[in-house]
Amino acid sequence: MTPITHDESTPGWSAPDSLPPVVRHGSRTRREVALTFDADLTAHMRKRLASGEVASYANMQVVKELQRANVPATMFLTGLWMEEYPAETRYLAADELFELATHSQTHRAFRRKCFTLGYAPPEEMLEEVVRPIEHLRKTTPRYTRYFRFPGGCYDETALRTIAPAAVTVVDFDVVSGDAFCDSADKIVEQTLDRATNGSIILMHLGGPNAPQTANALPRVLDGLRAAGLTPVTLTRLLDGTTPQPSVPTGERPATTER
C-alpha cells in the first residue's frame, strides 16, 4: 500500500476520519466557472498505445489553446497517464495557469455497472486514489487533493473506503460531451447552453477519445466570455464554499471508455 502523506494546507484536503466532501459546482452568486480536463488512461488504452493502434492519448493542443488565451484550468490526471506521459505531466506542473488533480490510478470504476469501465474492488479502491496523489506530490509542490471518480460513478461504500486519502471529490454540473463527440459545434453548444455561475465543466485531454476538444475550445472560451463567465481554477471557484458529503443517484451520459 502506498503511504498516505497528509498536509492540511493542500487544496482539497479533507479530514480522513469523515466522509469525503463532494462538490458539483461553486458559488452560484459569482460569475466564475472552472474548466476541468480529465486525462484518462486505462490498461486497455495503454495496450492500444503499445501496439501502435493509437498514436497518443495526450491532446496537448488543448493545453496550447488554454495557454494562448491565458485561461486557467484544472487537470485531473490518472496515474497511468502520468506514468505514460512524464514530460507532459512536468510541463503542466510547471505552468501556473494549471492546477493538477487526480482521477484514479487505472481509471476503473468505483461502482459496478459504470458504463463500459472495469471495476476496482473495494480492497483496491484506496490504493487507486492514494497512488496517483503521491505520484503528483513528488512531481510538483503545487499538487492538490481534488479527486474525480472515473465515469463520475460512486456510492457510499466508495466514499467510506477512500476516506483515509483525505480528498475532496469533484463532480461536475456541465458535461461538454467531448469524450467521443466528432462535432465541435455540438461540444460548443452543449457546454454554453448549460454553463452558469459556479459551473464545473467536464472536458478531456483524451487524444483520439476526445477528437474535437481542441477545435471546440476557442469557441467555448469566447462564448463563456460573451456570457460574462470567467474561467478560474477549481481552488478559486470553491473559495468560500462549503462542500457537503453526499451520495449520488442515477447515472450520467457516458464520458469515458474502457
C-alpha positions as CSV (number, residue, x, y, z in Angstrom):
1,M,0.0,0.0,0.0
2,T,1.3,3.4,-0.9
3,P,1.9,5.5,2.3
4,I,-0.6,8.3,2.8
5,T,1.0,11.8,3.2
6,H,-1.1,14.4,4.9
7,D,-0.7,18.2,4.6
8,E,-3.8,20.1,5.7
9,S,-2.7,23.2,3.7
10,T,-3.0,21.2,0.4
11,P,-6.0,22.4,-1.7
12,G,-8.8,19.8,-1.5
13,W,-7.6,18.2,1.8
14,S,-10.4,16.9,3.9
15,A,-10.5,15.2,7.3
16,P,-9.6,11.5,6.8
17,D,-11.9,10.3,9.6
18,S,-15.1,11.5,7.9
19,L,-17.0,11.0,4.7
20,P,-15.2,12.9,1.9
21,P,-17.0,16.1,0.8
22,V,-18.4,16.2,-2.7
23,V,-18.6,19.3,-4.9
24,R,-20.6,19.7,-8.1
25,H,-20.4,23.4,-8.5
26,G,-19.1,26.6,-6.9
27,S,-20.9,29.7,-5.7
28,R,-24.0,30.5,-7.9
29,T,-23.5,34.2,-7.0
30,R,-20.1,34.7,-8.7
31,R,-19.7,34.9,-12.4
32,E,-17.0,32.3,-12.5
33,V,-16.6,28.7,-13.9
34,A,-14.0,26.0,-13.6
35,L,-12.8,24.3,-16.8
36,T,-11.7,20.8,-15.8
37,F,-10.0,18.3,-18.1
38,D,-9.7,14.5,-17.4
39,A,-6.7,12.7,-18.7
40,D,-7.9,9.2,-18.9
41,L,-5.8,6.1,-19.4
42,T,-6.8,2.5,-18.8
43,A,-4.8,-0.7,-19.2
44,H,-6.8,-1.3,-22.4
45,M,-5.9,2.1,-23.8
46,R,-2.2,1.5,-22.9
47,K,-2.2,-1.7,-24.9
48,R,-3.6,0.3,-27.9
49,L,-0.6,2.7,-27.5
50,A,1.9,-0.1,-27.3
51,S,0.5,-1.8,-30.4
52,G,0.6,1.4,-32.4
53,E,-3.1,1.3,-32.9
54,V,-3.3,4.8,-31.2
55,A,-0.6,7.4,-31.5
56,S,-1.3,9.4,-28.3
57,Y,-3.8,9.9,-25.6
58,A,-2.3,13.3,-24.7
59,N,-4.0,16.1,-26.7
60,M,-1.6,18.9,-25.9
61,Q,-3.3,21.1,-28.5
62,V,-5.9,21.7,-25.8
63,V,-3.1,22.9,-23.5
64,K,-1.8,25.3,-26.2
65,E,-5.3,26.7,-26.7
66,L,-5.6,27.5,-23.0
67,Q,-2.1,29.0,-22.9
68,R,-2.8,31.1,-26.0
69,A,-5.9,32.5,-24.3
70,N,-4.2,32.8,-20.9
71,V,-7.1,30.8,-19.4
72,P,-6.6,28.7,-16.2
73,A,-7.8,25.2,-15.8
74,T,-7.7,22.2,-13.5
75,M,-6.4,18.9,-14.9
76,F,-7.5,15.5,-13.5
77,L,-4.7,13.1,-14.3
78,T,-4.8,9.3,-14.0
79,G,-1.8,7.6,-12.6
80,L,-1.3,5.6,-15.8
81,W,-1.4,8.8,-17.8
82,M,1.3,10.4,-15.6
83,E,3.4,7.3,-16.0
84,E,2.9,7.2,-19.8
85,Y,3.5,11.0,-20.2
86,P,6.0,12.1,-17.6
87,A,7.3,15.0,-19.7
88,E,3.8,16.3,-20.3
89,T,3.0,16.0,-16.6
90,R,6.0,18.0,-15.7
91,Y,5.1,20.6,-18.4
92,L,1.6,21.0,-17.0
93,A,3.0,21.2,-13.4
94,A,5.5,24.0,-14.5
95,D,2.7,26.3,-15.8
96,E,1.0,28.2,-13.0
97,L,-2.1,28.5,-15.2
98,F,-2.9,24.9,-14.4
99,E,-3.9,23.2,-11.3
100,L,-3.3,19.4,-11.1
101,A,-5.6,16.9,-9.5
102,T,-6.1,13.1,-9.8
103,H,-8.6,10.8,-11.5
104,S,-7.6,7.3,-10.0
105,Q,-4.6,5.1,-10.9
106,T,-6.1,2.9,-13.6
107,H,-9.4,4.5,-14.5
108,R,-11.5,1.6,-13.2
109,A,-14.9,2.4,-11.8
110,F,-15.7,2.6,-8.1
111,R,-19.2,1.2,-8.6
112,R,-20.4,-1.7,-10.7
113,K,-22.2,-1.1,-14.0
114,C,-20.4,2.2,-14.7
115,F,-20.8,2.4,-18.4
116,T,-18.1,0.2,-20.0
117,L,-15.4,0.7,-17.4
118,G,-13.8,-2.1,-15.5
119,Y,-14.4,-2.3,-11.7
120,A,-12.0,-1.7,-8.9
121,P,-13.0,-3.9,-6.0
122,P,-13.3,-2.2,-2.5
123,E,-9.9,-3.6,-1.3
124,E,-8.2,-1.8,-4.2
125,M,-10.1,1.5,-4.1
126,L,-7.9,3.3,-1.5
127,E,-4.7,2.5,-3.4
128,E,-6.4,3.6,-6.6
129,V,-6.8,7.1,-5.0
130,V,-3.6,7.4,-3.0
131,R,-1.1,6.2,-5.6
132,P,-1.6,9.0,-8.2
133,I,-1.8,11.6,-5.4
134,E,1.7,10.5,-4.2
135,H,3.0,10.5,-7.8
136,L,1.7,14.0,-8.2
137,R,3.1,15.2,-4.9
138,K,6.6,14.0,-5.9
139,T,6.2,15.8,-9.2
140,T,5.1,19.2,-8.0
141,P,4.7,21.1,-4.7
142,R,1.5,22.6,-6.2
143,Y,-0.4,19.3,-6.2
144,T,-3.9,19.1,-4.8
145,R,-6.2,16.5,-3.1
146,Y,-9.1,17.0,-5.5
147,F,-10.2,13.7,-6.9
148,R,-12.7,12.7,-9.6
149,F,-14.2,9.3,-9.8
150,P,-13.9,7.6,-13.2
151,G,-17.1,7.9,-15.1
152,G,-18.5,10.0,-12.2
153,C,-19.7,6.8,-10.7
154,Y,-19.5,6.1,-6.9
155,D,-21.6,5.2,-3.9
156,E,-21.4,5.4,-0.2
157,T,-19.2,2.3,0.0
158,A,-16.7,4.0,-2.3
159,L,-16.8,7.3,-0.3
160,R,-16.2,5.5,3.0
161,T,-13.4,3.3,1.6
162,I,-11.4,6.2,0.2
163,A,-11.9,8.5,3.2
164,P,-8.4,7.9,4.6
165,A,-7.0,9.5,1.4
166,A,-8.2,12.9,2.7
167,V,-9.6,14.1,-0.6
168,T,-12.4,16.3,-1.8
169,V,-14.4,14.6,-4.5
170,V,-15.0,16.8,-7.5
171,D,-18.1,16.1,-9.6
172,F,-19.5,18.4,-12.3
173,D,-22.7,20.1,-13.5
174,V,-21.8,20.7,-17.1
175,V,-20.8,17.8,-19.4
176,S,-19.3,19.1,-22.6
177,G,-19.9,15.7,-24.3
178,D,-16.4,15.9,-25.9
179,A,-15.3,12.4,-24.8
180,F,-16.3,10.7,-28.1
181,C,-18.0,13.6,-30.0
182,D,-16.8,14.2,-33.5
183,S,-18.7,17.5,-33.8
184,A,-17.0,20.6,-32.4
185,D,-20.3,22.5,-32.9
186,K,-22.2,20.2,-30.6
187,I,-19.5,20.4,-27.9
188,V,-19.7,24.2,-28.0
189,E,-23.5,24.1,-27.9
190,Q,-23.8,21.6,-25.1
191,T,-21.2,23.5,-23.0
192,L,-22.5,27.0,-23.4
193,D,-26.2,26.0,-23.1
194,R,-25.5,24.6,-19.6
195,A,-22.8,26.8,-18.2
196,T,-23.8,29.2,-15.5
197,N,-22.4,30.8,-12.3
198,G,-20.2,28.4,-10.4
199,S,-20.3,25.6,-13.1
200,I,-17.7,22.9,-13.1
201,I,-17.3,22.0,-16.7
202,L,-16.1,18.5,-17.7
203,M,-13.8,18.2,-20.7
204,H,-11.0,15.8,-21.7
205,L,-7.3,15.6,-22.7
206,G,-8.0,12.3,-24.2
207,G,-6.3,12.4,-27.6
208,P,-8.4,10.3,-30.1
209,N,-11.1,9.7,-27.4
210,A,-11.9,13.4,-27.4
211,P,-11.3,14.1,-31.1
212,Q,-12.8,17.7,-31.3
213,T,-11.9,19.2,-27.9
214,A,-9.1,21.4,-29.1
215,N,-11.2,22.6,-32.1
216,A,-14.2,23.4,-29.9
217,L,-12.2,25.1,-27.1
218,P,-11.6,28.5,-28.6
219,R,-15.4,29.0,-29.3
220,V,-16.2,27.7,-25.8
221,L,-13.8,30.3,-24.3
222,D,-15.3,33.1,-26.5
223,G,-18.8,32.0,-25.5
224,L,-18.1,32.0,-21.8
225,R,-16.5,35.4,-22.1
226,A,-19.6,36.7,-24.0
227,A,-21.8,35.4,-21.3
228,G,-19.8,37.2,-18.6
229,L,-18.4,34.0,-17.2
230,T,-14.7,33.9,-16.2
231,P,-12.8,30.6,-16.1
232,V,-10.8,30.1,-12.8
233,T,-9.0,27.3,-11.1
234,L,-11.1,24.9,-9.0
235,T,-9.5,26.3,-5.9
236,R,-10.6,29.8,-6.8
237,L,-14.1,28.6,-7.7
238,L,-14.5,26.8,-4.4
239,D,-13.1,29.6,-2.2
240,G,-15.6,30.4,0.5
241,T,-17.9,27.5,-0.3
242,T,-18.7,24.6,2.0
243,P,-18.7,21.2,0.2
244,Q,-21.2,18.7,1.7
245,P,-20.9,14.9,1.9
246,S,-23.4,13.3,-0.5
247,V,-24.2,10.1,-2.3
248,P,-25.3,10.3,-6.0
249,T,-28.3,8.7,-7.5
250,G,-28.6,7.5,-11.1
251,E,-26.1,7.8,-13.9
252,R,-24.9,10.4,-16.4
253,P,-24.3,10.3,-20.1
254,A,-21.1,8.3,-20.8
255,T,-18.0,10.3,-20.6
256,T,-15.3,7.6,-20.7
257,E,-14.1,4.4,-22.4
258,R,-12.8,1.2,-21.1
